[in-house]
Amino acid sequence: METFKSFESKLYTVNDHSFTDIALELFRFQAANNSVYKSFIHHLSIDPNGVKTLEDIPFFPISFFKTHTVQTGVWQPQTVFTSSGTTGSVTSRHFVHDLDFYLRHAQRCFESFFGPLTDYHFLALLPSYLERQGSSLIAMMDHFIRESQSPWSAFYLQDVDKLLRDLEALRGDHRKVILWGVSFALLDLAERAPRDLRPFMIFETGGMKGRKKEMTRQELHGILSEAFRVEAIHSEYGMTELLSQGYTRGGTAFSGAPAMRVIGRDLTDPMRKGLLDETCGINVIDLANVHSIAFIETEDLGRVFSDKTFEILGRMDNSDVRGCNLLVG
């Protein structure tokens, strides 16, 4: 019989060949042990035993994280991640069984793309996230900062002058430098202090938080690349409801972590899934969501490609604007 621990252990060895089998096993486990998901499947008149492919899996609307306690099994959460939202709006809540599991997994996600944390200095410009409680991004970045074992790795709330001084001091350092910022803060920096930041790496998390007009990721990257004279901007794809992250390597196409797979769905018929090379709704399978729900129907618009990469084009018109993604301009 599958257990939480057996699913967690499979995250260390998951690959393209084993992903589907693990996902289907986890689906059956969550269909039986997650009361909200079980009820959702029942209302769709779907027999879990008849689900044989990833496209057959019923994906759980992400909005349910605002209205329900989404847990597989019965346990006490060690922490609760919450979405940013706007003032007065209902925020998502992701009950987390084991914070250390999340932090170690986020580290594995990053390192699968970019190598050991100890190769980097992390300079984090995330003011809106630091100013509230329950941010999964802040938990992840705090872990990266500590595990990098760098005396230079730090958060910068509003002290942009110190950030600029530290960047200059690190120019030519043997470690690579990552400036990791929320979109509006990076735009503010680009307007206030454009400068040559080669060969530093710039990571944006998306999100204007009502501080700037929304724009496409391509527009954002163009502005930042010109202001900082770098060839490419990196992006991170993550959200409150996911424990895994995806990254770009300088373009607009994301790759998911090994435990993550994106599936496109038809915009008018959510049961029609597997769309490629066309604008679609984004469904995410996150095998790290063992204790919550691994099969999420997001409110993001995007495109999915045959090589398993994907682009995020914006948000659906009837969904809330959240901090983790950009809108179509």
C-alpha positions as CSV (number, residue, x, y, z in Angstrom):
1,M,0.0,0.0,0.0
2,E,1.3,3.4,-0.9
3,T,2.0,5.9,1.9
4,F,2.9,9.5,2.1
5,K,6.6,8.6,2.7
6,S,6.7,6.3,-0.3
7,F,5.4,9.1,-2.6
8,E,7.9,11.6,-1.1
9,S,10.8,9.2,-1.7
10,K,9.8,8.8,-5.3
11,L,10.4,12.5,-5.9
12,Y,14.1,11.8,-5.6
13,T,14.1,9.5,-8.6
14,V,11.2,10.7,-10.8
15,N,12.0,11.0,-14.5
16,D,10.2,11.2,-17.8
17,H,9.7,7.4,-17.8
18,S,8.3,7.1,-14.3
19,F,6.3,10.3,-14.0
20,T,3.1,9.0,-15.4
21,D,3.0,5.8,-13.3
22,I,3.7,7.8,-10.1
23,A,1.1,10.5,-11.0
24,L,-1.6,7.9,-11.6
25,E,-0.7,6.1,-8.3
26,L,-0.9,9.4,-6.5
27,F,-4.2,10.3,-8.1
28,R,-5.8,7.1,-6.9
29,F,-4.3,7.7,-3.4
30,Q,-5.7,11.2,-3.3
31,A,-9.0,10.3,-4.8
32,A,-9.5,7.9,-1.9
33,N,-8.0,9.9,0.9
34,N,-8.7,13.6,0.2
35,S,-12.3,14.2,1.1
36,V,-12.7,17.5,-0.9
37,Y,-11.2,15.9,-4.0
38,K,-13.2,12.7,-3.5
39,S,-16.4,14.8,-3.5
40,F,-15.3,16.8,-6.5
41,I,-14.6,13.6,-8.5
42,H,-18.0,12.2,-7.4
43,H,-19.8,15.2,-8.6
44,L,-18.1,14.8,-12.0
45,S,-19.4,11.2,-12.1
46,I,-15.8,10.0,-12.7
47,D,-14.7,6.5,-11.7
48,P,-11.1,6.8,-10.4
49,N,-10.5,3.2,-11.6
50,G,-11.2,4.3,-15.2
51,V,-8.5,7.0,-15.2
52,K,-5.6,5.6,-17.2
53,T,-3.8,8.6,-18.6
54,L,-2.6,12.0,-17.3
55,E,-5.2,13.6,-19.5
56,D,-8.0,11.5,-17.9
57,I,-7.2,12.9,-14.4
58,P,-9.8,15.4,-13.1
59,F,-7.9,18.6,-12.2
60,F,-9.0,20.5,-9.0
61,P,-9.9,24.2,-9.5
62,I,-7.4,26.3,-7.8
63,S,-10.1,28.6,-6.4
64,F,-11.0,25.8,-4.0
65,F,-7.9,26.7,-2.0
66,K,-9.8,29.9,-1.0
67,T,-12.9,28.1,0.2
68,H,-11.9,24.6,1.5
69,T,-9.3,22.9,3.6
70,V,-7.4,20.9,1.0
71,Q,-5.7,18.0,2.7
72,T,-5.1,14.4,1.9
73,G,-5.5,12.4,5.1
74,V,-5.9,13.9,8.6
75,W,-2.9,15.8,10.1
76,Q,-2.0,19.1,11.7
77,P,-0.3,21.6,9.4
78,Q,3.2,22.7,10.4
79,T,2.6,26.0,8.5
80,V,0.1,27.6,6.2
81,F,1.1,29.4,3.0
82,T,-1.2,32.2,1.9
83,S,-1.5,34.0,-1.4
84,S,-1.0,37.8,-1.5
85,G,-4.3,39.0,-3.0
86,T,-5.5,42.5,-2.9
87,T,-6.9,44.3,0.2
88,G,-10.1,42.7,1.3
89,S,-9.9,39.8,-1.2
90,V,-10.2,36.1,-0.1
91,T,-6.7,34.5,-0.3
92,S,-5.7,31.0,-0.9
93,R,-4.5,28.8,1.9
94,H,-2.1,25.9,1.4
95,F,-1.8,23.8,4.5
96,V,1.8,22.4,4.6
97,H,2.4,19.1,6.4
98,D,6.2,19.6,6.7
99,L,8.0,22.9,6.1
100,D,11.4,21.3,5.9
101,F,10.2,19.0,3.2
102,Y,9.1,22.0,1.1
103,L,12.4,23.8,1.7
104,R,14.5,20.8,0.7
105,H,12.3,20.2,-2.3
106,A,12.5,23.8,-3.5
107,Q,16.3,23.5,-3.2
108,R,16.3,20.4,-5.4
109,C,14.1,22.2,-7.9
110,F,16.5,25.1,-8.2
111,E,19.6,23.0,-8.2
112,S,18.2,20.7,-10.9
113,F,18.4,23.8,-13.2
114,F,21.3,25.9,-11.9
115,G,23.5,23.8,-9.6
116,P,24.4,24.1,-5.9
117,L,23.1,27.0,-3.8
118,T,26.7,27.4,-2.5
119,D,27.7,28.5,-6.0
120,Y,25.7,31.7,-5.6
121,H,25.1,34.9,-3.7
122,F,21.4,35.6,-3.4
123,L,20.3,39.3,-3.2
124,A,16.5,39.3,-2.8
125,L,14.5,42.4,-3.6
126,L,11.0,41.2,-2.5
127,P,9.4,44.1,-0.6
128,S,5.7,43.2,-0.9
129,Y,6.3,39.6,0.1
130,L,8.4,40.6,3.1
131,E,5.7,42.9,4.3
132,R,3.2,40.1,4.9
133,Q,2.9,36.7,6.6
134,G,2.6,33.3,5.0
135,S,4.6,33.8,1.8
136,S,6.0,30.5,0.4
137,L,8.5,32.6,-1.7
138,I,9.9,34.3,1.3
139,A,10.3,30.9,3.1
140,M,12.1,29.5,0.0
141,M,14.4,32.6,-0.4
142,D,15.2,32.6,3.3
143,H,16.3,29.0,2.9
144,F,18.4,29.7,-0.2
145,I,20.0,32.7,1.6
146,R,21.0,30.5,4.6
147,E,22.0,27.5,2.6
148,S,24.2,29.5,0.2
149,Q,26.5,30.1,3.2
150,S,27.3,33.5,1.8
151,P,27.8,36.6,4.0
152,W,26.5,38.6,1.1
153,S,23.2,36.8,0.6
154,A,20.4,38.9,2.1
155,F,16.9,40.4,1.8
156,Y,16.6,44.1,0.8
157,L,13.3,45.6,1.9
158,Q,13.6,49.3,0.8
159,D,17.3,49.8,1.1
160,V,18.1,50.0,-2.6
161,D,21.3,52.0,-2.0
162,K,22.8,49.2,0.0
163,L,21.7,46.7,-2.7
164,L,23.5,48.8,-5.3
165,R,26.6,49.0,-3.1
166,D,26.7,45.3,-2.5
167,L,26.3,44.5,-6.2
168,E,29.3,46.7,-7.0
169,A,31.3,45.0,-4.2
170,L,30.5,41.6,-5.7
171,R,31.6,42.5,-9.2
172,G,34.3,40.0,-10.1
173,D,33.6,37.7,-7.2
174,H,34.3,34.0,-7.8
175,R,30.7,33.1,-7.0
176,K,27.8,33.9,-9.3
177,V,25.4,36.6,-8.2
178,I,21.6,36.4,-8.5
179,L,19.4,39.5,-8.1
180,W,16.0,38.0,-7.3
181,G,13.1,40.4,-7.4
182,V,9.4,40.9,-7.7
183,S,8.6,42.6,-11.1
184,F,7.5,46.0,-9.8
185,A,10.6,46.4,-7.6
186,L,12.9,45.4,-10.5
187,L,11.2,48.0,-12.7
188,D,11.6,50.6,-10.0
189,L,15.3,49.8,-9.8
190,A,15.6,50.0,-13.6
191,E,14.0,53.4,-13.6
192,R,15.9,54.8,-10.7
193,A,19.3,53.3,-11.2
194,P,19.9,51.8,-14.7
195,R,23.4,50.4,-14.9
196,D,25.5,47.6,-16.3
197,L,24.8,44.5,-14.2
198,R,26.7,42.0,-16.4
199,P,27.5,39.3,-15.6
200,F,24.9,39.0,-12.8
201,M,21.8,36.9,-13.2
202,I,18.5,38.6,-12.7
203,F,15.4,36.5,-11.7
204,E,11.9,37.9,-11.7
205,T,9.0,36.3,-9.9
206,G,6.3,38.3,-11.8
207,G,3.7,40.5,-10.1
208,M,3.0,44.2,-10.2
209,K,1.0,44.1,-6.9
210,G,-1.0,47.1,-8.2
211,R,2.1,49.3,-8.2
212,K,2.7,49.2,-12.0
213,K,0.6,48.7,-15.1
214,E,0.5,45.0,-16.1
215,M,2.5,44.0,-19.1
216,T,3.6,40.8,-20.9
217,R,6.6,39.0,-19.7
218,Q,8.3,39.7,-23.0
219,E,7.8,43.5,-22.4
220,L,9.1,43.2,-18.9
221,H,12.2,41.4,-19.9
222,G,12.9,43.9,-22.7
223,I,12.8,46.8,-20.3
224,L,15.0,45.1,-17.7
225,S,17.5,43.8,-20.2
226,E,18.0,47.2,-21.7
227,A,18.2,49.0,-18.3
228,F,20.7,46.4,-16.9
229,R,22.5,45.6,-20.1
230,V,22.1,41.9,-19.6
231,E,21.3,39.5,-22.5
232,A,18.6,37.6,-20.7
233,I,16.2,37.7,-17.7
234,H,15.4,34.5,-15.8
235,S,11.9,33.8,-14.5
236,E,10.5,31.6,-11.7
237,Y,7.1,30.0,-12.0
238,G,5.6,29.2,-8.6
239,M,2.5,29.9,-6.5
240,T,1.1,29.4,-3.1
241,E,-0.8,26.2,-4.1
242,L,2.4,24.5,-5.5
243,L,5.4,23.1,-3.7
244,S,7.4,22.8,-6.9
245,Q,8.8,25.6,-9.1
246,G,9.5,26.0,-12.8
247,Y,12.2,28.2,-14.3
248,T,13.3,29.8,-17.6
249,R,16.9,29.8,-18.7
250,G,16.6,33.3,-20.1
251,G,13.8,33.0,-22.6
252,T,10.1,33.0,-22.2
253,A,9.6,29.2,-22.0
254,F,9.5,27.6,-18.6
255,S,10.6,24.1,-17.8
256,G,9.0,22.4,-14.8
257,A,11.0,20.7,-12.1
258,P,11.3,16.9,-12.4
259,A,8.3,16.5,-10.1
260,M,6.1,18.9,-12.2
261,R,4.2,18.5,-15.5
262,V,2.0,21.1,-17.2
263,I,-0.9,20.1,-19.4
264,G,-2.9,22.4,-21.6
265,R,-6.8,22.4,-21.4
266,D,-9.4,23.8,-23.8
267,L,-10.6,27.3,-22.7
268,T,-14.3,26.4,-23.2
269,D,-14.2,22.6,-22.3
270,P,-11.9,22.0,-19.3
271,M,-12.4,18.2,-19.8
272,R,-10.5,18.4,-23.1
273,K,-6.9,18.3,-22.2
274,G,-3.5,17.7,-23.8
275,L,-3.5,20.8,-26.1
276,L,-0.2,21.8,-27.7
277,D,1.1,24.9,-29.4
278,E,-2.1,27.0,-28.9
279,T,-3.5,29.3,-26.2
280,C,-5.0,27.2,-23.5
281,G,-5.7,27.0,-19.8
282,I,-2.8,25.7,-17.7
283,N,-3.2,22.6,-15.6
284,V,-0.3,21.6,-13.3
285,I,0.6,18.2,-11.9
286,D,2.9,18.7,-8.9
287,L,4.0,15.4,-7.3
288,A,5.4,17.3,-4.3
289,N,1.8,18.1,-3.3
290,V,1.5,14.7,-1.7
291,H,-0.4,16.0,1.4
292,S,-2.7,18.5,-0.4
293,I,-3.6,17.9,-4.0
294,A,-1.3,17.2,-6.9
295,F,-3.6,18.0,-9.8
296,I,-4.5,21.7,-10.1
297,E,-6.5,23.6,-12.7
298,T,-4.9,27.0,-12.5
299,E,-6.3,30.3,-13.8
300,D,-3.3,31.0,-16.0
301,L,-3.3,31.3,-19.7
302,G,-0.4,29.8,-21.7
303,R,0.9,27.5,-24.3
304,V,2.3,24.0,-23.8
305,F,4.9,22.6,-26.2
306,S,5.8,19.0,-27.2
307,D,9.1,19.2,-25.4
308,K,7.2,19.7,-22.1
309,T,8.2,23.4,-21.8
310,F,5.4,26.0,-21.4
311,E,4.8,29.7,-21.6
312,I,2.6,31.8,-19.3
313,L,0.7,34.4,-21.3
314,G,-1.4,35.9,-18.5
315,R,-4.5,35.4,-16.4
316,M,-8.0,34.5,-17.3
317,D,-10.4,37.4,-17.4
318,N,-12.6,36.1,-14.6
319,S,-9.8,35.3,-12.2
320,D,-8.2,37.5,-9.5
321,V,-4.9,39.2,-10.3
322,R,-2.3,37.5,-8.1
323,G,1.3,38.3,-7.4
324,C,2.9,35.3,-9.1
325,N,2.0,36.0,-12.7
326,L,1.9,38.7,-15.4
327,L,-1.2,39.7,-17.3
328,V,-1.4,40.0,-21.1
329,G,-0.7,43.6,-22.0
